[in-house]
């Protein structure tokens, strides 16, 4: 009687007692139910029997509902005037049916629903249910994707749960929300959506990176220049994908862009097959501007056949010592005795760029390069 007073009275099946209570239900609510501070375990049918009474004070109803541990299962069982209240005080069961019912009602308030959905306990419960994907629920899905006032944590979880991507990027969202949409792949990859991210270059790059396979399959569908592609190459994507991007670039311009050459050199070096657009000019640029000596010599070995002797000497002169010392003169450059260095010296010897070479007899076992004196 102290914890579930009305539920207990209803269970007695005493018609006279029940009629007496219901005749003065307003007094019963104020003087009994709200006076019993522990009365918080009424069952659903008892709660509904109270809240469906038209003449009760709405504030007292709110106080009564807020005390109850049990949430009401379906919004449609309540008078519409209580819709706002039950969402505000978290007295309605978290499911998508109730959200849709609220959205279709005359009293719908988007801010109330957003605050409700932003609660951790609600989010955890409601996301156990699949977001409906039928046409009648489109309004709900649009509401979620446009829910810019949700915390980033909540927004990410709701967006992740959306069943399908949207055709158009929603407007008016802050950068963090747009990033979530892109990362969760909930926006169709189109030039229009890419243009809509024009104010945020980083997001544009991320948008393409997330959809990189689609881009490489149909690059003509997107207006992307080599500066943009260069930014893609800096991302953590596979070497094979990077090579696909390189194949789309104008490599003839690399001689004027050393930073881009330095970026592309290692990618081409890691390629199993030769890149079709590499010619003598391109090869010189990526070799000279690559930052690691091992990459430089590996590329040099790979593409020296594209260069004439003067171009080979030009590359050597622009490498760090001891490679830059390989020229006409009296020096005897020493190289580490590695496979790629032996390959380098072998073809330099074959092409008569150097006089000969030998291996040191000392413990270092260096490669000694013998130069032409003149």
N, C-alpha and C positions, 0 to 999 in steps of 0.2 A: 504493500500500500504506500510505502514511502518512495520507492524507486520507479514503479510503473502503475500508478494509481488508476488511471482511466482504463488501461489494459486489463487490470484485475477486475474492475467493476463490470466491464463488458463480458468477461469470462464467466461471471456468476450466473448469467442468463436470468437475472431478476428484472422482469419487465418494469415493475413499479419503481425500483431504484434507478434504473436507467432513464426512465421517463422523467423522474425528478431531477436528475442531473442535467438532462438535455433541455428541460424547460427553462432553466436558468444557466445555460452553458457559459454565458459571459462571466457570471459570478463564480461559477465553478473554476473557470480558467484563472481568474484573478485571485480568488481567495483560497483555492486548493492547489491547483497544479503549479502555479508560480510561487506559492508559499512554501511548498515542499522542495527545498533546495536540492535534494537528492533525486528528484523525479526526472531521470534522464534516460530511462530504458524502456520507454513506451514502444510497442511494436508498430509496424507500418500501418496496419488497419486502424489502430487507435489514433495515430498521428493524423492520418487522412480524415478520419471522422471529425477531428477538431478543426483542421485547416479548411475543410470544405464548408464550414459554417459561415454564411454570408455576413451575419451581424457582429462578428467578433472584431475587436480593435486590432488593426494590422500590426501595431507596435508590440502588443502583447503576444500576438501570434509569432512575431519574430523572436521575442524573448523565449517563448516556449520551444520553438524549433531549434534555436541555437543551443539549447541545453541537451538536445537529444543526441545520443550516440549514433543511432540508426539514421542513415540517409534515406531519403525518399527515392524509390527506384525510377519513376517515370514522371517527367514534367507534365505530361498531358493529363495526369490525374489531379492537378492543382488548378485553382482559379488563376487566370492569367495575371491578375493583380499581384500575385505572389512570386511571379517568375524572377523578377529582379532580386527580390529578397533572398530566395533560396540559393541563388548563385553567389550573392554577396557574402552570405554567412556559411557557405559551403554545406548546405543541407540537402543537396541533390546529388544523386549517384553520378560519378564521372563516366559518361559514355557519350558517344557521338550522336546517338538518337536524341538525347536531351539537348545537346548543343544545337542541333538542327531545328528542333522544336522551338527553342528560344529565338533562333535567328528568323524563323518564319512568323513570329508573333508580332503584335502591334507594339509591344513594350520593349522590343529588343534594344539593348545598349551595348555597342561593341566594346566599350571600355570595361564594362562589368565582366563580359565574357573573357576578355584578354587577361584581366587581373585574376580571374578564376583559373584559367589555363596556365598562368605563370606560376602558380603555387607548386612547389616541388611534389607534395603529396598527391595533388590532382594529376600532374603530368605523369608521374610514375604509374598511376592507376589507369588513366585513360589510354595511355599508349600500349597497354596490354591488349587493346582492341584495335583491329585493323581499321584504318581510315577508309570509309566507303568510297568506291570509285565509280559508282553509277552516276548518270547524268543529273539525277535529282540532288546529288550531294556536291555538285560543282561549286555552289556558293560557299560551302564549308571549306573546300580546298582552296578556293580563292581567298577566303578570309585568312586562312593560316599562312599562305605565302605572302600576303600583304601585312602581316601582323608585326609591323616595325617596332612597336612599343614593348614587345616581349624581350626578356633578357636574351642575350646571345646564346646562353646555354639552352634555354627553352626553345628558342627559335630553331636552333640546330637540330634538336631532337624531333620537333614536329616536322621540319622540312625533310629530315631523313626518312620519316615514316610516310611521307606522301607517296601514293602508289605510282604516279606517272610524272614525267617532266612537263613543264608548261611551255607553250609555244613562244610566249613573249616575256621578256624580263619586266617585272613590275617596276613602276616608277615610284619615286619618293622614299626609297629605302636608303638607310645609311650604309656606308662602305662595308662595315662588318657583316651586315645582313646579306649584302650582295655577294660577298666572299663565300658565305655559307652556301648560298644557292649554287654558286659555281663549283665549289668543292664537292657538294653533294650531287652534282650533275642533274639538277632539277630544271634546267633551262635548255631548250633546244639550241644546238650549235648552228647559228645562222649569222650572216653578215649583218643583218639588222640588229640582232642582240649584241654583236661585237661592237657595232657603232654606238649602241646605247651605253657602252662602258667607256666611251671616248674620254671622259673626264678623269678616268682612273687607269693610267697606263699599266700599272702592276696587275690590276684585275683583268685587263684585256689579255695580257700575257698569260696569266693563270688560266683564263677561259680557253685559250688555244691549247695550252699545255695539257689541260684535263681532257681535251678532245683531240689530242695530237694525231691519233690514228685516222680520224675522220678528215682532218685537215690534209694530211699527206696523201690520202686516197683521192681527194678532189681539191687540190690547191687553187685551181682556177675559180672556185666558188667564193674565194675570199681575197680581199684587197689587202695583202700583207706584203710589206717591203723587206729588204734585206736587213735594215736596222732592227726591225721587229724580230726577224728570224735570228739575228745575232743574240737578242735577249733570250730567246727560247733555248739557244745552245748553252746558256749559263745555268739552266735548270737541271735538276736531278732526274733526268730521263735516260732511257737506254741509249747505248752507243749506236745501235742500229737505227734508232729513231733520229738521233742527231745526224747520222750520215744521210738519212732521207731528207732532212732539212737542208744540209749542205748541198745536196744535189739540186735543190731548187734555187740556190743562190747564184748571183753573178760573180764568179771567182776572178774574172778579169780585173775587177776593181781592187783586189786585195793588195796590190803593190802600194796603193795610196792609203791603205787602212791597216797599219801594222797591228793594232790591237785585235782586229778581226782575224788577221792571219794567225796570230798567236793562239786564238781560240780554236780555229779550224784545223791547224796543223796536227795536234794530237788525235783529233777525230779521224782524219784521213789516215794517219799512221796506224790506227787501230783497225782500220777496215781490212777485211779479208781480201776484197777485190779492189782493183784500181778504180779510182773515181774518174769518170769519163771526161770531166771538164778540166782536169789538171794538164796544163801545158808547161813549157819551160818557164814562162814568166810567173805563173801561179806557183810552180814548184819552188822557185827561188824565194818568193815571198814567204811561203809557209815554213821553209827551212830556216831562213835568216831570222824570222820573227818568233819562232817557237822558243819557249823559255827554258826547256830542259835539253841539255846537250844530247842525251840519249835519243830523244825524239828527233832532234835535228839530224843526227847521223843516220838514224833509221830511215827518215824521209829522203835523205841524200842518197843513200844506197838504193832506195826504191825508185827514184825519179831521175837519177843522173843521166840516164840514156836520152832523156828529153833535151838535155843541154849540150851546147857546144863547149869546147875547151875553155874559151874565155868566160863563159857563164859559170862554169865549174870553178874557175879561179876566183871569180867575183864572189861566189858563195863562200868559198874557203876564207877569203879576206875578211868577210863579215861575221865569221864565227869567233868564239872565244879561243884563247890559247889553250892547248898547243895547236889546235887545228888551223888557226889563222897564221901560224908560222910555216905552214906547208905552202911554200912558194919558192921562187928562185932565190938562191942565196947560200950562205955557208953554215947556217944553223943545222942542227940535227934534232928535230922535234922528237919527243918521246910520247907515245900514247899508251894508255892502259891496254894490256893484252886481253881484249874482249872479242867476242865473235863479231859484233857489228863494226868494231874498229879494224879487225882483220879484213872484213869484207870491203870496208872503205879503202884501205891501203891497197888491196888487191886490184880493184878496178882503177884506182888512180895510177897504179903501176902499169896496168894494161893499156891505159890511155896515154901513157908517157907524160903524165902531169908531174910525176916524181921519177927520180932516177932508179931507185930500188928501195927495199926495206929489209930489215932483219930483226931477229929477236935478241934481246940482251942476254948475256951469259950469267948475269948476276941474279941474285935472289928475286929481284923485282920482276924479272922476265918481261920488261917493257918491249913495246914495238919501237924500233929505231927507224926513223924515216930519213932516207938519203935524198937530198934535193939536187936538182940541176944547179950548177954554179951560175949559169947565165942562160 
